[in-house]
């Protein structure tokens, strides 16, 4: 944080540290529980298509939670809202272990998704409020790096704890408690948000800022599909569960090491060429996915690079939102941003699961190719967006 200290008071730095630490925990829990629940359902004999539908219940909650988040945050404030969401996540996680049942899990995963949605909205709006245009990329780079580190550690924790028994669930609840404790640090800089009752109509932000919203949707589709199905897909190709979980860890480590540099570059370079480079690099990796996955060593290197190129585009998307909107508009734009995560995460796993039922050896890779093609379409809108800024 020392590199950011000029112009930032101690109160602001403490707040940044608390919010970033809390969201590190949330990302870790997400990457721990998504493959954990998918593997548990597979052991119960549930097909990949139905596993995708069960996974969809979690991001689908964003369509309900995100429009309400600005109104709730205006009443509760970001800190209390995040604490309540962390508590709800812990209770739902324990509930999934008490009874493994496809239908019983649907409402629990819906509630977990609603909690996760408001956590992201509150934290991103809070961070963007603290950041200024001259240091937004660096602050968001640190925020994104912490989140990526959480994503990297989740599969690793699962590989060590195992997907059977209580260990992974209890570790998850303990980590959620630690995340809540970071928000209780005294002296936080608490912003005041207001929200109009008409704030439910937030889809108009898709037309005001289409590129960052589409980027978020497509990253969500790719990441959620991979977290859900890579352990299952890899098993079909002879790759062990531990190896695929390690690949997920390396994917997230690639994000860890590239998020901060991408934020630094985005403060200094035009965003469209930077996005184009990252997009084309990740597309080249996707096109060769079926061939490199079974090759140990090569698959580890490629997944590390893929994570950095693919998911670090998130930093640029959040920067575009923060540069374009302020105050109440920022909260509502962030809610729309979260809804697009729900759209991508809802669409990705069911589509990829169905593709894997039809084409077991190519379904996962073909789903990624479709996502990257959609990224190209989104990138073509970038000049239009920049003209409107």
N, C-alpha and C positions, 0 to 999 in steps of 0.2 A: 504493500500500500504506500510505501514511501514515495514511489514515483508519481503518485497521484496527489501527494499532500499539498503542493502549491495551490492555494485558492480553496482548499477544502479544510473545514474546521474539524476539531477532534470529534464533535458530535456526529458530523456527517461520516467520518471515517469509521466510527464505532457502528453506525447504522449500516453502512456498506458491509462491514465484516459480519454483522449479525444476519442480514438478509442473505448474503452469499453463502454463509455456513448452513443456514436453514435449507436453502434450495439445493445445496450439495447433498444433504440428507434425502430430500424428496427425490432427486434423480437416482440416487443409489437404491432407494426402495422400489422405484419404478422398474429399474433394470434387474432387480432381484426377483420381484414378484411376477413379472410378465412371463419369463421362461419357466419359473417355478410352477405357476398355475397351469401353463400349457403342458408341461411334462406330467403333472398330476392327472389332468384329464386324459392324456394319452394312455396312462396306465389303467384308467377306468374303461378303455376301449372306445373312447370318443374319436370320431374321424377328424382329419385336418380341417375339413369344411366347417364342421360344427365347433371345433376349437376356435376357428376364426370368428364365428358368430358370437361365441361366448366372450372372446376378447373385445369384440366390437361394442359390447355393453358399456365398457369403461369409457372410451372416448366419446361415445354417443351422448353421454351425460353433458358434454360441453354445450350441446344445443339448448339445454335447459339452464345450466348453471351460468354460462358466459353472459347471456343477456341480462340476468339478474345481478351479476357481480358488481356492476357500477353502483346500483342502488344499495346493495348490502354493504359495500365498502364505504359509501358515503355515511352510512349509519354507524358501522362498527369501527371503521378505520382499518388500514392494512394489517396492523399488528395483531389485533384481536381476531380478525378474520382468518389469518394464517394459523394462529394457535388452534382455533376451532376446527379448521380443516385437517390439521395434523392429528388431532384427537380422533376425529371421525375415521381417518385412514387407518389408525391403529386398531380401532374396534372392528372395522370391516375385515382387516387382515386376519385377526383372531377368529372371526366368524367363518372364513373360508376353510380354516383348518378343522374347526369343530364338526363340520359336516361337508363331505365332498359330494356334491350333487350339481349337475349341469344347471338345473332350473333354479335351485336355491342360490347359486352363485350369481345369477343374472342381476338381481337387485343389489346384491352386495358390491358387485363390480361397478354397477351404475353409480352407487354412492361414492365408491373410491374415485371414480372418474370425475364426479362433481367436485369432490374435495381437491383433487389434483388440478382441475381447471381453475378454481378460484385461487389456489396457491400460486399458479403461474401468473394469473392476471395481476394479483396483488403485488407479487415480487417484481414483475417486469415494470409495472407502472411506478412502483416505489423507486426502483433503480433508475429509471429514465427521468424521474423527477429530480433525483440527486445529481445526475450527470448534466454536463453542459456540452454544447456542440464541439468545443475544442478538445474535450477529453472523453467524449461519449464512447468512441471505439475502444479506448484502453479500459475504461470501466466495464463495459459490456464484455470485452475480451476476458477480463478476470472473472466476471460473473459466469460467462459461458465455459471457461476452463474449469471452474469449480463444479459446475453441473456435469460436464463431460467426465471429470474424475469420478463423480458419483456413479455415472453410467458405467464407467470402466470397472469399478469395484463391485457393483452388484452381481454380475455373473461370476466374478472371482469368489465372492462370499458364498454364492450358491454352490460353486464347484467344491469348496472346502467343507461346507455344512451338509451338502447333499440335499436332494429334492424330496427325500422321504423323512418322516419324523417331524419333530417340533423345532429342531434347531434353527432352521432358516426363518421360521415364523417369529420365534422369540427374538432373534437377532434383529429382525425388521422392526418389531415393536420397540425394542430398546433404542434403536437408532432414531426412530421417530421422536422418542422422548428427548434424546439429546438435541435434535433439531429444534424442538420447542424451547428447550432451555436457552439456546443461543438468542432467541427472540426476547427473552426476559431480561437481557442485559440492560441495566438502567442507562438513561441518557440518550435514547434513540431520537433521531430527528424525524418526527411524525408529520407527514404532509396532511393537509386537509383536502379531501376530495368532495366535490358536489356532483349530484347526478339528477337530471330531470326525470320526471315520471315517463316521459316519452322515450327514455333511453333504451327501451326494449327494441326499437327499430335500428339495430346497429349494422344490418347488412349493407347499408349504403356505403360503409367504409370499404367494401370490396371495390366499389367504383372509384373511390377517392385514392386508394393505395393498393391496386391489384397485385403488384409484383411481390411485396413482402408477404401478403396474405397467401398467395399461391405458393410461394417458396415454403412457407410454414406447413401448409397442407401436404405438400409433396414430400418434404423431409419426414413428416409424421407417418405418412403411408409407408415409406421405405424402412424407417427405423422400427416401427411397430411390427411390420411383417417379418423383419429379420429377427427381432427379439422373440417373436412367437414361434417361428418355424425353422430357424437355422438349426437348432438342436435336433429337430425331427428330420429335416431334410438331409442334414449331414449324416445322421444315423443310417438313412437309406443308401448312402454312398460309401458306407463302411467307416465313417469318421465317428469317433467315440463322443459320448455326451460331454466328457471333460474337455476334449479338444475343441468342440464347437463353442462351449462356454468360454474357453480361453480366446478363441477368435473374436467373440463378442467383446471381451475385455480389451483385446488389441485394437478393435475398431474404435472403442471409446478412448483408448489412450492416444490414438491418432488425433482425435478431437482435442484432447487435453493439450497436446504439444502444438497444435496449429491455431486454436481459438485466439490466444493473445496476439500472435503475429498477424493473423487476419484482421483483428480489430485495429492494430497499429497501422497496417497498410491501408485499411478502409478510411482512417482519418486523413490519409495523405494522397490516395490515388482515386481516380474515377471508379465508381462502383460497378458500372456495367462491364468493363473489360475484366475486372477481378472476378466477377461472377461467371463470365464466359470461360475463363481459364479453369475455374474450379468445376464447372459443369462438364466441360469436355473431358477433363481428366477422369472424373468419376464415371462418365459414360463409357470411356475406353475400358475401364476396369469391369464395369457391368457386362459388357459384351463378351468378355473372356471368362466370366464367372464359372460356368460349368466345368471348365478345364483346369482351373487352378485350385479349386476347393479341395479335391482329394490329395493334392501334393503338399505334404507337410513341409514346413519351412517357407515355401513360396506363398502358401495361403496366409501365413502369419504376416509376412511383409505386405502383401496386397491388402489385407484387411486393415492394417495400420494406416496405409496411405488412403484407402477408401474412406475411412472414418474422417480423416482430416479434410479431404476434399469435399466430401458430400455434406456432412453435417455442419461444417463451419460456415456455410452459407446462412445459417440461422443468425449469426452475429450481424451480418449486413442487413438482414430483414428487420431485426429489432432496431438497428440504427435508423433505418428509413422511417420507421414508425415514430421514434423519438424526435427526429429532426422535423417531421412534418406537423406533429400535433402537440398541444400543450393543455394542461389543466384537465377539465372534464372531458375534452375531446380526446386527450391522451388515454384516459381510463377506458372510454368507450371504444377507441380504436384498438386498444390492447385486448378488450373483450372480443372484438371481431377477430383479432389475430388468434386468440385461443379457440374460437369457434372453428376456424379453419384447421387448427390442429385436430379438433374433434372430427371434422369432415375427412381429413386424410387418414386418421387412425381408424375411423369407422369403415372406410372404403378399402383400405389396404389389406388387412388380414383376411376378410371374407373372400376377396377376389383372388388373393394369392393361395388361400386354402383350397378354393375350388380349382384353380389352375394346377395345384399339386395333386389333387384327386384325378384330374384328367391326364396330366403329363408329369408323372412323378420325378423324372430326371431333369426336366426343363422348366417346370412351373414357377419355381422361385425366381430363377434368372429372368424369365420372360416378364414377370411382374415388375422387376426392377427396371427393365428396359422401357416398359410403358411409362413408369414414373419419370424416367429421365427424359423421355420424349415430351412429356407434359412440362418439364422444366424448361426445355428449349422454347416451347410456346410461351411460357411465362417470361422468359428472357427477352423475347421479341417485343414485349410491352415496356421494357425498361426505358427506352428513349422517351416514350409518351409520359411515363411517370416523372422522369427528371424534368421534362418541360413544365409540368404542373407544380413542381416544388417552388 
